[in-house]
Amino acid sequence: MRPASIFRLSAVRLALTFAGLLALVVAAVFGLLYWQLTSDLEDQLQVRVLERINFLIANAEKHGLPRLIEVIENEAKAVRLEDAIYLLTDASGTKLAGNIDSAPEFPQWGTLAGADLPGAASAAAHETYMSIWSEKPWGHLLVGMSARDSQDAKASLWDAMMLGLSATVGLAFAIGGLAAWRAQRRIDAIAGTLNSISHGKLSARVAVTGQGDDLDRVSVNLNRTLDRLESAIERVNQTSSDIAHDLKKPIGRLRQRIESLARRADDRLQDDLLESLAEVDNIVGTFDALLSIAQIESGAQRERFADIDLEALVKEVVGIYRPVAEDTNHLIAPLPMSGTLPNIRGDKDLLVQLFANLIENAIQHCPSGTNIFVSVRRGRGRFLEAEVTDRGSGIPADEREKVFNRLYRLDKSRTTPGNGLGLAIVAAIAELHDAQVRLEDNNPGLRVIISFPVSA
């Protein structure tokens, strides 16, 4: 399966949605936790700064400014510059004591970069300080402490949360993927069963796991529906077959009696009897065609499928019908073919019947002297296209879908022999081979194009 088509699967989209929502929730929780913890770290640092500046202010108020200057000088010498900064100035901003020369003043709390502080040693270049000013009558006091420990804790906390978030999201996607795979496997099994049924295997059923979940309930209900459908189709097919078989016997006896009467009748009565005999033959042909369609639609002939060289088969059918066409002054010939096309899977007898019906249809409905061409070519993708083309009167666009219905005939064709089942048989054979039939205008005439999937 192509990667693009994987994301169109409902189970995959649900798994991705689940994992995405879980990732958003976990990211929101981790984000809130990170914000709370970092706020606590900043609060703790601010408490330490306040404790230190309050100690110095209390010392000044008790022992005077000279003692404060002495204490600050001692503190500045006792601590490393990368750990704390101190600055005492008078009211005019002149430095009285401290381990830096100056600093910008600001209300409340501020963060100072060591590289921007005049007089700071090179060791403080990469430090940041949580700082606060205090204005007193005897001067201005600045105390700041390094945020290095807080920043290191934040970085460690961020790394741990990112690791936890990645692991959680990865686990969510793994669990979602596993759930999607299990659900999709069961959905594919249901789709495979329905595909088998569409190809004529009416006995196929969906496996029930016994887990009692929603897919099991769908499978059980689907199997019940398929049981009823299979029974109904079998009854219809059996009824149709019984009617056809039961009527063929009395019609066969009627034909024998008409033949017997025709041999003993005079010339005038004999002509009438022979016309009646032809009508009986037409009725028998109609029943045979209906039985043939029923048998084709049952799908039983798929078991006889084999690799078929479509080009060779078409040439064979054309060779058979060329003398027939010449008798009615028609020309039928295959168009040039490559001879290197891949095979298709199919039943040779049915494919011969398909092309025979199309050619007979063209001969019957085209005027004398009309050319009929048959060709096989490579189509789009993994398909071969077979085409039967004529220069007759064609089929109106609004009638092209109807002509595949059983017993349907165009008004202009009702005066010609036939039972309206030729194209219905073509459609049934094409469907059995997973082929598509389309009718197009040949300006004038008709183009019948059949697209066959090539062998895998």
N, C-alpha and C positions, 0 to 999 in steps of 0.2 A: 504494500500500500504506500502511495506517495505521502511524504510528510505533510503536504498541504491538506490532503484529504483526511488525515488523522484527526485534525482539529475540527472537522465537521461532525464527528461522532458525538452523539449526545452524552454518552458516558464519559468521554474524555473532557468535554466542556464542563460537565458537572464536577469532575474531579479537579480540574483547574480552578473552577470557581470556589470550591471548598478550600483548596490549598491557598488561593489568593486571599480569601476572607480570613482564614486562620492566620496567614502572614500579617495581614493588616492589624488584626487584633493583638497578636503577639508584639508587633512593632509598636503599637500604641501603648501597651502595658510596659514594655521595656523603656520606651521613651519617657513615660511618666515616672517610672522608677529611677531612671537616670537623672531626670530633672530634680527629683526629690533628694536623691543622694548627693548630687553636686551642690544643691542649695544647702544641705546640712554641712557639707565640707566648708563652704564659704562662711556659713554662720559660725562654725567652730573657729575658723581663722580670725574672723572679726572679733569674736569673744577674747581671743588671746591678745589681739592688738589693743582692745579696750582695756583689758586688765593691765597691760603694760603702761599705757598712757595715763590711766587713772592713778597708778602707783607713782609715776613721776610728778603728776600734778599735786598729789597729796604731799609728796616730799617737799615740793616747792612751797606750798602753803604753810607747811609746818616749820621748815628750816630756812626758807628764803631762797632768793634767786641764785646767789653764789653757790649754795649747796646743790641746787638743781644742775647748774653748769658743771659742777664737779662730778655729779652722778652720771650725767649724760656723757661726759668725756670718758669716764670709766667704762660705761656701758659700750660706748663706741669702740673702745680698745679691747673689751672683753669678748665681743661677738664678731663673727666674720661678716664682712660687708654683704656677702651673698645671702646671709640669713636675715638681717634686719637693717633698717636705715633709721637714723635719728637726725633731727634738725631743730635747733632752738634759735629763734631770731627775736630782735626787739620789735617794737611797734612799727619802726620804719623799714624793717626787712633785713637789717644787718645781722649777719650770722654771729651767734654767741657761742654755740657749741654744736657738735654733731659730726657724723662721718661723711656728709655730703655738703656741698657749698650752697646749693639753692634748689628749690622745687616749686612748681606752680601751685598756687593755692586754689582750693576748691571746696565747696560745701559738702557736707556728708562724706560718703566713702568714695575713694577713687583708686584706680590702678595705675601705678607708675612703672615705666620700663627703665631698667637699670642703665641701658645704653643712652638714655636721654637725660640722665642726672649729672650735672656738673660736679666735678670733684670725686666722682665714684671711680673706684678701681676697676681694672679690666675684668676682674672676676665677677663683677655684677652686670656685665654687658648682656648676658642672656637671661637675667632674672627679671621677674615682675613682682611688684610689692603691693599687697593690700594695705592701703594707707588712709590716715585720717588726720586732719588738722584740729587743733584746739586753740582758741583765742582767749587769752587771759590779759589782765591789766599789765602784767609784767612782761608779756611777750607772746609770741606764737610758737606752738610746739607741734612738730610732725613726727609721727611714729608709723613705720610701715614694716610689715613682716613678709618674708618671701612666700610666694604662692607655689613654690616648687613642689612641696609635698602634696598639696592639694591637686596640682595639675597632674602629678604622677599618678595619684589615686584616680583622678578622672580618666586618664588614659587607660589605666589598667581596667577600670570599670567599663569603659567603652569597648575595649577589646573583648572582655568577657561577655558583654551583652551581645556584641556582633557575632561572637562564636555561638552563643546560645541561640540567637535569632536564626543564624544560618542552619544550625542543627535542627531547630524546631521546624523551619520552613522546609528543609530537605526531607525531614521525616514526614511532614504533612503531604508533600508531593509524592513521596514513596507510598504512603498509605493510600492517598487518593489514586495514584496510578495503579496500585494493586486492585483497589476496589473497581476502578474503571475497566481494568483488564478482565476481571471476573465477570462484571456485568456485560461488557461488550462481547465476551466469549459466548455468553448465553443468548444475547441478542443476535449474534451472528448465526448461532445454531437455529434460532427461530427463523431468521431470514433464509438460511439454507433450506430448511424444511419447506417454507413457502415457495422457494424457487423450484424445488423438486416437484412440488404439486403443480406449479405453473407449467412444468415440462411433462405433465401427464402421469407422474407417479402419485396417484391419489391416495395410496396407502401410507405415505410418509406421515410421521407424527413428531411433535416436539417432545424432547426428553424432559421429564419432570424430575428435579433433583430431590424433592421431598423436604426442602428447607421451609416451605410454607410461606415464602416471601411473595412480594407482588409479582415477580416474574413467573413464579410457580403458578400463581392464580391465573395469570394471563395464559400460560401454557395449557393449563387444564381447560379453561374456557375455549381456547383456540382449538384444542384437540376435539372437544365436543362439537364445535362448529364444523370441523373438518369431517368428523364422522357423519354428521347429518348431510353435509355436502356430497361426500362420496356416495352415501346411500341414495341420495336424490339423483345424482348423475347416473349411477348404475341402473336405477329404475328407468330413467328416461332412455338411456342407451338400450337397455334390454327391451323396453316397450317398442322402440323404433325398430330394433332388429327383428323382434317377433312379428311386428306388422309387416315389415318388408318380406321376411321369409314366408309368412303365412299367405301373403298375397301373391308371391311368385308362383306358388304351386297352382292355384286356380287359373292364374294368368297363363301359365305354361300349358295347362290343359286346354284353355280357350284357344291358344295359338295352334295347338295340334288339330283341334276341330276345324278351325278356319282353313288350315292347310288342306285338311281332308276334303272339306267342301269345295275349296278352290280347284282341286284336281278333278272333281266330278261336275263342276258347274260349266254353263256355257260361257262364251267369251265376255259378254256384257257383265254377267254376275261375277265372273272371275276377276275382272278388273276391280270391282267394288270390294271383293274379299281380299285381294292383294293390298289395297289401300288400308283396309282394316288391319291386316297383318302388320303393315308398317307402323301403324299407330300402336299396336300391341308391343312391337319391338321397342318403340320409343318409351313406352311405360316401363318395360323391363330394364331398359338402359337407365332410366331415372332412378329406379329402385337400386340398381347396382351402384350407381354413383353415390346415392345417399348412404348405402352401406359402406362404401369405400371411405367416405368422409368420416363416418363414425369410427371406423377402424383407425384411420390416421390420427384423429383427435384423441383417441385413447392413449396414444404414446407408446404402445407396445412395440412398434417397429423401431424404436430407438436402439433396442438390443441388437439390431442387425447393422448398426452404423459401422462404417469403415472409412478409411481414407479414400477420397474420390478425386481423380484428376478432372476438374470441371471442364477444362478446355477440350480434352479428348471426348468426354461425354457429349458435349454440345456438338462437336463435329460428327459424332456417331449419329445423333438424332437428326441432324441436318442431312446427312447422307441417306437416312431412311426416308425422309419426307421430300427429298428433291424430286423423285419421280412423281409423287402425288401432286406436288405443286405444278409440275410441268403439264400434267393432265388437265389442269384448270387454267393453263397459260399464266402461271405465276412463276417468278424467279425467286428462289430461296438460296442463300449462300452465307457462309460464315465470313465475317470481316477478318482482316489479318490479326493474328494473335501471336503473343510473344513465345509461347511454349515453355516459359520458365516460371510460371505462376505456382504458388504453393497449393497444396491440396486442401480440401475441405472435408469435414466429417459428415457422412450422410448415407442414405439408402439409395443405391443406384437405380433400382426399379422405380422408386417414387420420383426421383429426379428426372428420369427419362419421361415419366408420365407428365411431370410439370411442364417440361419444354415441349412435349408433344401437344399438350392442351393449348399452349400459347401459339404454337405454329398452326395448329388446326383452326384455332380461333381467327388468326390473321387470314388464312386462306379462305375461310368461310365468309368473312365479313368484308373482305377487300375485293374490289372489282377485278375482272380479268386483266392481266398485264401488269399488276402491281408487284413491285419488288419488296421482298421481305429479307431483312438482314438479322443475323444473330451474332453476338460477340461476347467475349469475356475479357475483362481488364481488371487491373488492380485498382481498388477503390481507396477511400480514405481510411487511415489506420490499418487495422488487421482485418480488412474485408476485401472480398472479390465481388465485382459487379458484373452480373450477366444481363444482357439487354436484347430484347426482341423488338425490332422496329419495322413499321410498315408505312405505306403512303396511302392508306385508305381514308375513310371518312372520320376516324377517330372516335373518341367518347367525350361528350360534353363535360366540362369541369365539375358541374354539380352532380354528375351521375357516377363519377369515378370511384367513390367509396361504396356506392350501392351495388355496383356490379359484382362485388365479392360476396354479396348475400346469396343464400341458396334460392334457387328457382327465380332469381331476378333477371329480367330481360329488358333491353331497351325497346321502345316502341317500334323503332325501325328494324329491329331484329326479329320481331314476332312472326314475320313471314318466312324466315329461314329455319331449316331444321335445327333442333337443339332443345335442351331442357333447362338452360340457365344455371348449370352446375359446373361448367368447365372452369371458370375463374374461382368458384368457391373451393374446388379441389386444389387449384394452384395456391390459394391463400392458406389452406389447411396444411399442405406439404411444406410451404415456406415457413409457417409457424413452427412446425415440427422440427425444422432445421435451424431455428433461431434466426431466420432470414427476414428481411423487410422487403415488402413489395410496394412499389409506388408507380403510378401511372402519370405520364407527362405528355404534353402536346408535342407532336413532331412537325407541325406546320407544313403540310397537312399530315394527318395520320396520327399514330399512337406509338409511344415509347413505353415499354414495360421494363422496368429496371428492378432487379432483385439483388439485394446485398447479402452475401453469405459470409459468416465469420470463418476465417481460415483455421486450420487445425492448430492446436496448441503446440 
